[in-house]
Amino acid sequence: MIAAIDKILSEAGNDTKIVPGHGLLGNRADLTKLRDMLITARDRVEKLKSAGKSVQESVAEKPFADLDAIWGTGIINGDQYRKIFTLREI
């Protein structure tokens, strides 16, 4: 997703309208915020995996708790997102 967003951002201008698969119409700044969140989440999960944490331990640490207010209220809530992201191979 990060690579795909980077590709879109390289072609999007400040006036480009971004039509997401879910959610409201956005713009380049909105897509940049999403990319930044994904990078933050990826880096946190990599740190947990490098420390040898299991999926259950990683989820229990709530590595995205500070992101939940903005990013954890959609179709997939914060706990579900943690499980999906933590299970994914980085």
C-alpha positions in Angstrom: 0.0 0.0 0.0 2.8 2.4 0.8 4.5 1.9 -2.6 1.1 2.3 -4.4 0.4 5.5 -2.5 3.9 6.8 -3.3 3.2 6.2 -7.0 -0.2 8.0 -6.8 1.4 10.9 -4.9 4.1 11.2 -7.5 1.4 11.8 -10.1 -1.1 13.8 -8.0 -1.1 17.6 -7.9 -2.4 19.7 -5.1 -5.8 20.0 -6.8 -6.1 16.3 -7.5 -9.2 14.7 -6.1 -8.6 11.2 -4.6 -11.5 8.8 -4.7 -11.0 6.0 -2.1 -12.5 2.6 -2.1 -14.1 3.5 1.2 -14.7 6.8 2.9 -14.9 10.4 1.7 -13.4 12.1 -1.3 -9.9 13.2 -0.4 -7.0 15.1 -1.7 -3.2 14.8 -1.9 -2.8 16.0 1.7 -5.2 13.3 2.9 -3.4 10.6 1.0 -0.1 11.8 2.4 -1.5 11.5 6.0 -2.6 7.9 5.2 0.9 7.0 3.9 2.5 8.5 6.9 0.2 6.5 9.2 1.0 3.3 7.3 4.8 3.9 7.6 4.4 4.6 11.4 2.4 1.4 11.8 4.8 -0.7 9.7 7.8 0.6 11.7 6.1 -0.2 15.0 5.3 -3.7 13.9 8.8 -4.3 12.6 10.1 -3.3 16.0 7.8 -5.7 17.8 8.7 -8.6 15.4 12.4 -7.8 15.7 12.0 -8.1 19.5 10.6 -11.6 19.0 7.0 -10.7 20.1 4.3 -13.1 19.2 1.2 -12.0 17.4 -0.7 -12.1 20.7 2.0 -10.1 22.5 2.2 -7.6 19.7 -1.6 -7.0 19.7 -1.7 -6.8 23.5 0.9 -3.9 23.4 -1.6 -1.9 21.4 1.1 -0.3 19.2 -1.4 1.8 17.3 -3.4 3.1 20.4 -2.5 6.7 19.6 -3.7 6.3 16.0 -7.1 4.8 16.9 -8.9 8.1 17.4 -8.4 9.0 13.7 -7.7 5.7 11.9 -9.4 3.1 14.1 -13.0 4.2 13.5 -13.7 2.9 10.0 -14.8 -0.4 8.6 -11.9 -2.1 10.4 -11.6 -0.9 14.0 -8.3 -0.5 15.8 -8.1 -4.0 17.4 -8.9 -5.7 14.1 -6.3 -3.5 12.3 -3.7 -4.5 14.9 -4.3 -8.2 14.3 -4.3 -7.9 10.5 -1.2 -5.7 10.5 0.7 -7.8 13.0 -0.1 -11.0 11.2 1.2 -9.7 8.0 4.7 -10.5 7.0 6.9 -7.4 6.7 
